[in-house]
Amino acid sequence: MSNAALETAIEAAWEARDTITPDTGGEAREAIEDTLNALDTGSLRVAERQANGDWHVNQWA
């Protein structure tokens, strides 16, 4: 999934967080696993320095 798709899926999962359990599958599970993997490998960061020196925070991550 692209970062934009991950963001959308993670935000949807957050809104439905009361229904997510260890047994949850489907798009929510895939998005959570893909996000954790991207954070672990460094391809996604919670905060990124922009070219102009400002910081962008990926709050969804």
N, C-alpha and C positions, 0 to 999 in steps of 0.2 A: 504494500500500500504506500502511496505517496504520503508525505508529511501532512498535506492538506486533507487527504482522506482519513489519515489517522486522527487528526485533530477533530474532524467532524464526528467520527465514530467514538472517540474518547469522550467528547462533550455529550453525546447522546447517552453513552453508558453512565456518565456522571449523573445525568438527570434521572436515570433509571436505577441508580445505585442501590436502592432498597430491595430490588429484585435480583441483584447479582449475588451469586453464591459460588463456592468452589466448583459446583457442578455446571455452572453456566458455560454454554458453548456458543457456537455461531460467530457472528461478526464482533460481538463484544469481546469474546475470548481472544479472537484473532487480533483485534486492535490492541488489546492490553498486552498480549505477548509480543507483538511486533514493536510496540512502543518501548517496552522494557528491553528488548533486544537492541533497538536503535540507540537507546541511552547507554547500554552496556558497551556497544561497539564505538560510540562516539559520533555516529552519523546523525544523531539528534542531541541537542543540548538544551538544558532548561533555560540557560541564558546565553545569548550570543552577542558578541561585540560587532556592531555595524561598521561599515567603512568610514562613516563620519565620526566615529568614536562613541556614539551613543550605544546603550545596551538595550537589547530586545529580549523580553522574558516570555518564554513559551509557557504560560500559566497552565495550559492544559496538560503539559507533561509533568 
